[in-house]
Amino acid sequence: MKKKTADNTVNVAVLVSGGGTNLQAIIDRRDAGLLPSCRLCAVISSKKGAYALERAEKAGIKGYTVDRKACAGQEEFEAKILSILNKSRAEVIVLAGFMNILSAEFVKQFPERIINVHPALIPSFCGKGFYGLRVHEEALKYGVKVTGATVHFVNEIPDGGRIIAQKAVKIREGDTPEKLQKRVMREAEWKILPAALEQVCSDILERGAQNG
């Protein structure tokens, strides 16, 4: 991986599987001039026809599909993703609603260069099997009064990488998993994910300047 690009930004690829609301939050922050250290170089979807790809096209970002169901297995799936990442010269990867667990072999190629947003305050309601609505269902079932979102680096343990940022969200009386999911996205995920991405890319550029 290169230390930095010629225009002093870091190439960022976003991996998605669905609607791309977290991707849109990143795009909006970029368009507001608040991601000066980032260049969005690719959006890769694990599902055909994901709306996130339309968001990418409207934002002028190259979009790709690596259909997980069409691949013979995890090895082929990851090899195709890696090929796109290399072609795009991606230096940082964002998992934004990417509904696939990457292998330890894949993750080890990008040490502290892959970030993920999880819809809870890690270490609560996280790990294998905790994704989507289930996270919010479990939070409500347990009766916690505060939940939130966490941005963390990805390692070989699901939701086990170093935490970059967290933001708390209060649970309200009458919350359903669906209501809570939307509020956590609006009040936490869409704010801390772009901010954490900028922080990570800025740190990479700073280290590159010091070493250069």
Backbone as CSV, one residue per row, in Angstrom:
resi,resn,N_x,N_y,N_z,CA_x,CA_y,CA_z,C_x,C_y,C_z
1,MET,0.839,-1.196,0.000,0.000,0.000,0.000,0.876,1.249,0.000
2,LYS,0.504,2.236,-0.794,1.258,3.482,-0.839,0.961,4.308,0.402
3,LYS,1.923,5.139,0.773,1.731,5.955,1.968,0.664,7.017,1.746
4,LYS,0.716,7.660,0.577,-0.273,8.691,0.295,-0.324,8.926,-1.202
5,THR,-1.397,9.550,-1.648,-1.554,9.837,-3.059,-0.953,11.196,-3.362
6,ALA,-0.843,11.493,-4.644,-0.156,12.704,-5.070,-0.814,13.971,-4.541
7,ASP,-2.132,13.962,-4.400,-2.826,15.167,-3.946,-2.982,15.204,-2.429
8,ASN,-2.163,14.406,-1.742,-2.144,14.412,-0.283,-3.471,13.974,0.338
9,THR,-4.063,12.978,-0.266,-5.241,12.335,0.306,-4.999,10.833,0.345
10,VAL,-5.835,10.154,1.106,-5.754,8.703,1.221,-6.910,8.090,0.427
11,ASN,-6.620,7.104,-0.402,-7.656,6.433,-1.187,-8.494,5.531,-0.292
12,VAL,-9.813,5.725,-0.332,-10.737,4.994,0.535,-11.732,4.207,-0.309
13,ALA,-11.838,2.908,-0.029,-12.862,2.068,-0.652,-13.914,1.731,0.392
14,VAL,-15.172,1.763,-0.013,-16.280,1.475,0.896,-16.960,0.188,0.451
15,LEU,-17.061,-0.775,1.372,-17.722,-2.048,1.088,-19.136,-2.012,1.647
16,VAL,-20.114,-2.385,0.816,-21.524,-2.270,1.171,-22.277,-3.543,0.782
17,SER,-23.507,-3.630,1.279,-24.368,-4.753,0.887,-25.807,-4.331,0.609
18,GLY,-26.171,-3.104,0.968,-27.586,-2.719,0.861,-27.799,-1.292,0.433
19,GLY,-28.607,-0.574,1.219,-29.046,0.763,0.840,-27.973,1.830,0.863
20,GLY,-26.979,1.651,1.715,-25.866,2.588,1.703,-26.088,3.883,2.465
21,THR,-26.860,3.842,3.563,-27.081,5.086,4.308,-25.781,5.572,4.973
22,ASN,-24.962,4.659,5.454,-23.684,5.076,6.026,-22.744,5.601,4.942
23,LEU,-22.796,5.000,3.766,-22.041,5.525,2.628,-22.486,6.953,2.326
24,GLN,-23.806,7.185,2.345,-24.321,8.519,2.051,-23.837,9.535,3.078
25,ALA,-23.740,9.108,4.330,-23.235,10.008,5.369,-21.794,10.423,5.072
26,ILE,-21.004,9.475,4.575,-19.618,9.777,4.205,-19.581,10.717,3.000
27,ILE,-20.411,10.434,2.001,-20.476,11.285,0.802,-20.886,12.713,1.183
28,ASP,-21.894,12.828,2.037,-22.369,14.152,2.449,-21.273,14.920,3.176
29,ARG,-20.528,14.223,4.024,-19.442,14.880,4.752,-18.333,15.311,3.772
30,ARG,-18.081,14.463,2.795,-17.087,14.835,1.770,-17.530,16.079,1.005
31,ASP,-18.806,16.070,0.586,-19.319,17.184,-0.207,-19.358,18.490,0.585
32,ALA,-19.400,18.371,1.909,-19.372,19.562,2.766,-17.943,20.029,3.031
33,GLY,-16.971,19.330,2.452,-15.580,19.709,2.617,-14.969,19.283,3.935
34,LEU,-15.586,18.290,4.580,-15.156,17.890,5.916,-14.346,16.593,5.931
35,LEU,-13.989,16.104,4.731,-13.107,14.927,4.639,-11.888,15.278,3.786
36,PRO,-11.109,16.277,4.202,-9.997,16.736,3.370,-8.883,15.714,3.178
37,SER,-8.810,14.719,4.052,-7.728,13.726,3.959,-8.132,12.494,3.158
38,CYS,-9.387,12.444,2.685,-9.932,11.227,2.056,-10.272,11.454,0.587
39,ARG,-10.034,10.419,-0.199,-10.530,10.374,-1.570,-11.283,9.068,-1.741
40,LEU,-12.579,9.154,-2.026,-13.400,7.954,-2.184,-13.131,7.376,-3.566
41,CYS,-12.416,6.260,-3.604,-11.953,5.721,-4.883,-12.798,4.572,-5.412
42,ALA,-13.589,3.920,-4.544,-14.394,2.778,-4.996,-15.473,2.439,-3.978
43,VAL,-16.600,1.968,-4.500,-17.653,1.368,-3.673,-17.869,-0.038,-4.217
44,ILE,-17.753,-1.029,-3.346,-17.878,-2.427,-3.751,-19.060,-3.049,-3.019
45,SER,-20.023,-3.570,-3.776,-21.206,-4.189,-3.184,-21.134,-5.711,-3.284
46,SER,-21.561,-6.373,-2.213,-21.594,-7.843,-2.218,-22.923,-8.365,-2.762
47,LYS,-23.814,-7.450,-3.152,-25.112,-7.844,-3.707,-25.398,-7.065,-4.979
48,LYS,-25.960,-7.760,-5.958,-26.365,-7.089,-7.194,-27.501,-6.118,-6.907
49,GLY,-27.467,-4.988,-7.571,-28.577,-4.044,-7.498,-28.704,-3.298,-6.186
50,ALA,-27.690,-3.335,-5.354,-27.761,-2.609,-4.083,-27.897,-1.111,-4.356
51,TYR,-28.788,-0.465,-3.623,-29.023,0.968,-3.856,-27.769,1.794,-3.563
52,ALA,-26.897,1.266,-2.731,-25.638,1.967,-2.440,-24.862,2.264,-3.721
53,LEU,-24.973,1.408,-4.722,-24.262,1.626,-5.978,-24.829,2.836,-6.721
54,GLU,-26.138,3.066,-6.605,-26.730,4.268,-7.194,-26.232,5.519,-6.480
55,ARG,-26.114,5.426,-5.169,-25.577,6.551,-4.414,-24.151,6.864,-4.873
56,ALA,-23.372,5.809,-5.082,-21.992,5.991,-5.537,-21.945,6.660,-6.904
57,GLU,-22.789,6.183,-7.808,-22.800,6.740,-9.165,-23.162,8.223,-9.143
58,LYS,-24.178,8.562,-8.355,-24.591,9.977,-8.251,-23.488,10.835,-7.668
59,ALA,-22.661,10.237,-6.845,-21.585,10.985,-6.182,-20.282,10.958,-6.973
60,GLY,-20.305,10.307,-8.140,-19.116,10.267,-8.976,-18.049,9.304,-8.499
61,ILE,-18.470,8.248,-7.801,-17.532,7.259,-7.283,-17.699,5.967,-8.081
62,LYS,-16.604,5.372,-8.478,-16.652,4.135,-9.255,-17.272,3.012,-8.418
63,GLY,-18.271,2.335,-8.978,-18.950,1.260,-8.265,-18.678,-0.107,-8.874
64,TYR,-18.619,-1.118,-8.018,-18.354,-2.488,-8.462,-19.284,-3.438,-7.699
65,THR,-19.559,-4.576,-8.312,-20.321,-5.634,-7.637,-19.495,-6.913,-7.606
66,VAL,-19.349,-7.484,-6.423,-18.785,-8.830,-6.280,-19.869,-9.637,-5.578
67,ASP,-20.693,-10.312,-6.375,-21.860,-11.018,-5.856,-21.411,-12.236,-5.041
68,ARG,-21.639,-12.148,-3.732,-21.209,-13.244,-2.847,-21.842,-14.568,-3.252
69,LYS,-23.105,-14.535,-3.650,-23.814,-15.772,-3.993,-23.275,-16.408,-5.272
70,ALA,-22.666,-15.596,-6.125,-22.155,-16.117,-7.390,-20.738,-16.669,-7.263
71,CYS,-20.140,-16.482,-6.097,-18.773,-16.975,-5.879,-18.797,-18.391,-5.322
72,ALA,-17.780,-19.157,-5.679,-17.723,-20.550,-5.242,-17.490,-20.666,-3.740
73,GLY,-16.885,-19.663,-3.163,-16.615,-19.692,-1.727,-15.963,-18.400,-1.277
74,GLN,-15.572,-18.356,-0.015,-14.978,-17.160,0.574,-13.686,-16.755,-0.132
75,GLU,-12.903,-17.732,-0.525,-11.613,-17.433,-1.157,-11.802,-16.679,-2.463
76,GLU,-12.723,-17.150,-3.299,-12.983,-16.470,-4.578,-13.572,-15.080,-4.337
77,PHE,-14.496,-14.994,-3.392,-15.149,-13.721,-3.054,-14.109,-12.677,-2.654
78,GLU,-13.231,-13.049,-1.754,-12.230,-12.101,-1.265,-11.174,-11.786,-2.316
79,ALA,-10.847,-12.763,-3.153,-9.860,-12.523,-4.214,-10.370,-11.480,-5.195
80,LYS,-11.662,-11.544,-5.511,-12.250,-10.556,-6.432,-12.275,-9.163,-5.802
81,ILE,-12.615,-9.106,-4.517,-12.602,-7.817,-3.823,-11.184,-7.250,-3.793
82,LEU,-10.223,-8.096,-3.482,-8.829,-7.665,-3.397,-8.330,-7.133,-4.735
83,SER,-8.751,-7.766,-5.818,-8.364,-7.314,-7.152,-8.850,-5.886,-7.407
84,ILE,-10.092,-5.606,-7.008,-10.647,-4.255,-7.180,-9.926,-3.254,-6.278
85,LEU,-9.656,-3.666,-5.055,-8.947,-2.780,-4.127,-7.569,-2.412,-4.671
86,ASN,-6.888,-3.397,-5.231,-5.560,-3.140,-5.794,-5.647,-2.233,-7.012
87,LYS,-6.633,-2.500,-7.865,-6.807,-1.678,-9.068,-7.151,-0.231,-8.697
88,SER,-7.913,-0.077,-7.620,-8.318,1.255,-7.172,-7.264,1.931,-6.297
89,ARG,-6.217,1.198,-5.982,-5.137,1.678,-5.117,-5.677,2.110,-3.755
90,ALA,-6.619,1.323,-3.253,-7.245,1.632,-1.961,-6.241,1.445,-0.834
91,GLU,-6.255,2.390,0.083,-5.357,2.350,1.235,-6.116,2.128,2.545
92,VAL,-7.374,2.539,2.563,-8.244,2.341,3.727,-9.563,1.767,3.230
93,ILE,-10.116,0.846,4.007,-11.385,0.200,3.653,-12.398,0.490,4.743
94,VAL,-13.591,0.901,4.337,-14.686,1.133,5.273,-15.761,0.079,5.043
95,LEU,-16.147,-0.619,6.106,-17.277,-1.547,6.030,-18.514,-0.773,6.464
96,ALA,-19.400,-0.499,5.505,-20.575,0.332,5.774,-21.827,-0.470,5.435
97,GLY,-22.315,-1.233,6.414,-23.441,-2.120,6.134,-23.026,-3.277,5.252
98,PHE,-21.786,-3.731,5.412,-21.264,-4.857,4.636,-21.575,-6.126,5.414
99,MET,-22.478,-6.942,4.876,-23.033,-8.066,5.631,-22.266,-9.367,5.414
100,ASN,-20.955,-9.260,5.428,-20.106,-10.433,5.276,-18.923,-10.309,6.226
101,ILE,-18.515,-11.417,6.826,-17.341,-11.403,7.688,-16.121,-11.750,6.839
102,LEU,-15.114,-10.896,6.898,-13.896,-11.115,6.142,-12.983,-12.074,6.909
103,SER,-12.252,-12.886,6.172,-11.382,-13.881,6.802,-10.196,-13.213,7.483
104,ALA,-9.594,-13.940,8.415,-8.394,-13.446,9.098,-7.277,-13.196,8.093
105,GLU,-7.176,-14.040,7.067,-6.133,-13.892,6.053,-6.306,-12.573,5.293
106,PHE,-7.544,-12.222,5.000,-7.811,-10.970,4.283,-7.482,-9.779,5.175
107,VAL,-7.999,-9.807,6.394,-7.850,-8.683,7.309,-6.376,-8.401,7.613
108,LYS,-5.586,-9.451,7.720,-4.165,-9.277,8.060,-3.387,-8.525,6.987
109,GLN,-3.941,-8.439,5.778,-3.283,-7.690,4.706,-3.452,-6.177,4.872
110,PHE,-4.394,-5.782,5.755,-4.682,-4.365,5.948,-4.700,-4.034,7.440
111,PRO,-3.567,-4.191,8.128,-3.562,-3.951,9.580,-3.924,-2.514,9.940
112,GLU,-4.980,-2.371,10.732,-5.518,-1.069,11.152,-5.753,-0.143,9.955
113,ARG,-6.219,-0.762,8.860,-6.611,0.001,7.667,-8.054,-0.315,7.268
114,ILE,-8.729,-1.180,8.016,-10.141,-1.485,7.768,-10.934,-1.003,8.974
115,ILE,-11.974,-0.180,8.725,-12.794,0.287,9.836,-14.251,-0.123,9.617
116,ASN,-14.941,-0.322,10.729,-16.332,-0.771,10.701,-17.134,0.036,11.714
117,VAL,-18.413,0.251,11.415,-19.303,0.870,12.393,-20.263,-0.204,12.895
118,HIS,-20.367,-0.309,14.217,-21.243,-1.303,14.845,-22.320,-0.565,15.634
119,PRO,-23.596,-0.983,15.526,-24.695,-0.236,16.145,-24.918,-0.532,17.625
120,ALA,-23.857,-0.522,18.399,-23.938,-0.679,19.852,-22.634,-0.165,20.438
121,LEU,-22.607,-0.043,21.756,-21.396,0.399,22.437,-20.563,-0.837,22.788
122,ILE,-19.625,-1.178,21.915,-18.752,-2.321,22.164,-18.039,-2.108,23.501
123,PRO,-17.987,-3.128,24.389,-18.162,-4.566,24.124,-19.573,-5.107,24.337
124,SER,-20.577,-4.264,24.433,-21.951,-4.765,24.579,-22.545,-5.139,23.219
125,PHE,-23.314,-6.218,23.191,-24.112,-6.613,22.027,-23.282,-6.619,20.740
126,CYS,-22.174,-7.356,20.785,-21.301,-7.413,19.619,-20.756,-8.830,19.453
127,GLY,-20.011,-9.024,18.386,-19.444,-10.328,18.096,-20.235,-11.065,17.031
128,LYS,-19.883,-12.308,16.825,-20.503,-13.093,15.764,-22.016,-13.191,15.952
129,GLY,-22.758,-12.907,14.895,-24.217,-12.999,14.933,-24.918,-11.722,15.351
130,PHE,-24.168,-10.752,15.848,-24.783,-9.487,16.264,-24.646,-8.463,15.148
131,TYR,-25.704,-8.327,14.373,-25.728,-7.333,13.301,-27.178,-6.963,13.025
132,GLY,-27.356,-5.823,12.364,-28.697,-5.390,11.981,-29.625,-5.218,13.174
133,LEU,-30.887,-5.588,12.973,-31.911,-5.390,14.012,-31.647,-6.210,15.268
134,ARG,-30.948,-7.322,15.133,-30.737,-8.178,16.304,-30.023,-7.420,17.429
135,VAL,-29.094,-6.549,17.055,-28.365,-5.772,18.061,-29.344,-4.956,18.903
136,HIS,-30.278,-4.300,18.241,-31.241,-3.439,18.933,-32.285,-4.258,19.695
137,GLU,-32.652,-5.387,19.143,-33.569,-6.291,19.845,-32.968,-6.735,21.181
138,GLU,-31.693,-7.101,21.151,-31.030,-7.574,22.365,-30.844,-6.445,23.380
139,ALA,-30.558,-5.254,22.902,-30.399,-4.114,23.806,-31.703,-3.822,24.536
140,LEU,-32.813,-3.857,23.808,-34.116,-3.602,24.429,-34.513,-4.744,25.357
141,LYS,-34.221,-5.959,24.951,-34.552,-7.117,25.770,-33.789,-7.086,27.101
142,TYR,-32.553,-6.643,27.033,-31.713,-6.600,28.230,-32.114,-5.465,29.163
143,GLY,-32.745,-4.438,28.589,-33.215,-3.318,29.399,-32.200,-2.221,29.645
144,VAL,-31.152,-2.134,28.807,-30.179,-1.061,28.994,-30.840,0.296,28.737
145,LYS,-30.338,1.312,29.374,-30.906,2.656,29.243,-30.175,3.491,28.206
146,VAL,-28.961,3.051,27.869,-28.149,3.768,26.889,-27.544,2.760,25.921
147,THR,-27.624,3.075,24.639,-26.941,2.279,23.621,-26.129,3.256,22.786
148,GLY,-25.879,2.947,21.523,-25.115,3.875,20.708,-24.455,3.182,19.541
149,ALA,-23.321,3.714,19.131,-22.585,3.135,18.006,-21.094,3.242,18.274
150,THR,-20.351,2.352,17.637,-18.902,2.278,17.795,-18.246,2.160,16.425
151,VAL,-17.212,2.935,16.196,-16.363,2.731,15.026,-15.063,2.112,15.529
152,HIS,-14.661,1.020,14.889,-13.478,0.306,15.355,-12.687,-0.236,14.172
153,PHE,-11.412,-0.500,14.415,-10.623,-1.195,13.410,-11.060,-2.651,13.369
154,VAL,-10.944,-3.265,12.209,-11.339,-4.663,12.014,-10.099,-5.549,12.123
155,ASN,-10.216,-6.580,12.944,-9.171,-7.601,12.991,-9.818,-8.966,12.790
156,GLU,-9.104,-10.034,13.152,-9.623,-11.383,12.877,-10.759,-11.793,13.797
157,ILE,-11.031,-10.997,14.845,-12.130,-11.286,15.768,-13.303,-10.369,15.452
158,PRO,-14.505,-10.890,15.180,-15.639,-10.028,14.887,-15.862,-8.982,15.981
159,ASP,-15.852,-7.706,15.580,-16.027,-6.566,16.489,-14.937,-6.505,17.555
160,GLY,-13.775,-7.091,17.265,-12.731,-7.189,18.280,-11.577,-6.218,18.141
161,GLY,-11.575,-5.392,17.089,-10.463,-4.483,16.857,-10.511,-3.238,17.738
162,ARG,-9.417,-2.503,17.737,-9.285,-1.319,18.584,-10.368,-0.288,18.266
163,ILE,-10.954,0.276,19.322,-12.028,1.260,19.167,-11.446,2.611,18.771
164,ILE,-12.076,3.248,17.784,-11.677,4.580,17.321,-12.588,5.653,17.906
165,ALA,-13.901,5.394,17.889,-14.860,6.395,18.378,-16.143,5.714,18.829
166,GLN,-16.807,6.329,19.788,-18.121,5.862,20.243,-19.019,7.066,20.506
167,LYS,-20.315,6.845,20.353,-21.294,7.881,20.698,-22.513,7.214,21.303
168,ALA,-22.952,7.735,22.446,-24.084,7.154,23.161,-25.412,7.708,22.653
169,VAL,-26.436,6.862,22.726,-27.809,7.239,22.366,-28.736,6.714,23.456
170,LYS,-29.571,7.579,24.006,-30.485,7.155,25.069,-31.639,6.343,24.500
171,ILE,-32.021,5.322,25.234,-33.191,4.529,24.859,-34.424,5.183,25.469
172,ARG,-35.461,5.288,24.672,-36.686,5.955,25.099,-37.796,4.950,25.379
173,GLU,-38.704,5.350,26.227,-39.870,4.506,26.492,-40.667,4.332,25.209
174,GLY,-41.056,3.109,24.940,-41.821,2.830,23.730,-40.965,2.535,22.508
175,ASP,-39.660,2.499,22.698,-38.787,2.176,21.563,-39.042,0.756,21.062
176,THR,-39.030,0.608,19.760,-39.012,-0.710,19.114,-37.622,-0.870,18.498
177,PRO,-37.246,-2.080,18.135,-35.945,-2.244,17.478,-35.798,-1.360,16.237
178,GLU,-36.896,-1.222,15.491,-36.852,-0.417,14.273,-36.648,1.068,14.588
179,LYS,-37.378,1.569,15.586,-37.226,2.980,15.987,-35.818,3.239,16.500
180,LEU,-35.332,2.327,17.306,-34.018,2.491,17.897,-32.930,2.432,16.823
181,GLN,-33.091,1.523,15.883,-32.120,1.410,14.799,-31.988,2.730,14.039
182,LYS,-33.120,3.334,13.700,-33.091,4.592,12.950,-32.459,5.715,13.758
183,ARG,-32.759,5.756,15.063,-32.211,6.838,15.885,-30.715,6.669,16.108
184,VAL,-30.266,5.433,16.281,-28.830,5.187,16.436,-28.086,5.574,15.160
185,MET,-28.669,5.274,14.013,-28.037,5.685,12.755,-27.961,7.200,12.663
186,ARG,-29.084,7.849,12.919,-29.171,9.304,12.756,-28.303,10.058,13.766
187,GLU,-28.355,9.627,15.029,-27.676,10.368,16.089,-26.233,9.943,16.318
188,ALA,-25.879,8.734,15.869,-24.528,8.240,16.164,-23.762,7.788,14.924
189,GLU,-24.260,6.759,14.241,-23.497,6.175,13.141,-23.114,7.195,12.073
190,TRP,-24.091,7.982,11.620,-23.842,8.910,10.521,-22.919,10.052,10.922
191,LYS,-22.727,10.240,12.208,-21.824,11.294,12.684,-20.410,10.773,12.921
192,ILE,-20.317,9.661,13.653,-18.972,9.229,14.051,-18.221,8.468,12.965
193,LEU,-18.937,7.828,12.033,-18.228,7.083,10.984,-17.421,8.018,10.080
194,PRO,-18.029,9.063,9.512,-17.210,9.963,8.681,-16.102,10.652,9.474
195,ALA,-16.405,11.045,10.717,-15.392,11.715,11.535,-14.214,10.786,11.827
196,ALA,-14.514,9.528,12.136,-13.451,8.557,12.406,-12.636,8.276,11.149
197,LEU,-13.307,8.209,10.000,-12.606,7.989,8.740,-11.608,9.112,8.481
198,GLU,-12.037,10.341,8.679,-11.133,11.475,8.487,-9.949,11.404,9.457
199,GLN,-10.234,11.023,10.678,-9.168,10.908,11.679,-8.128,9.865,11.254
200,VAL,-8.615,8.706,10.816,-7.715,7.624,10.402,-6.860,8.055,9.214
201,CYS,-7.489,8.679,8.209,-6.754,9.093,7.015,-5.766,10.214,7.329
202,SER,-6.170,11.131,8.178,-5.278,12.216,8.589,-4.048,11.670,9.309
203,ASP,-4.274,10.683,10.164,-3.158,10.062,10.890,-2.192,9.364,9.927
204,ILE,-2.742,8.707,8.896,-1.902,8.025,7.909,-1.034,9.045,7.169
205,LEU,-1.641,10.154,6.764,-0.888,11.191,6.055,0.189,11.800,6.943
206,GLU,-0.143,11.990,8.201,0.829,12.572,9.137,2.019,11.632,9.321
207,ARG,1.741,10.337,9.483,2.822,9.370,9.636,3.678,9.312,8.365
208,GLY,3.002,9.399,7.201,3.717,9.376,5.934,4.649,10.572,5.797
209,ALA,4.174,11.736,6.249,4.993,12.944,6.174,6.197,12.836,7.104
210,GLN,5.986,12.252,8.261,7.084,12.102,9.227,8.133,11.114,8.711
211,ASN,7.646,10.054,8.030,8.570,9.033,7.536,9.192,9.404,6.202
212,GLY,8.557,10.399,5.511,9.031,10.774,4.194,10.153,11.777,4.240
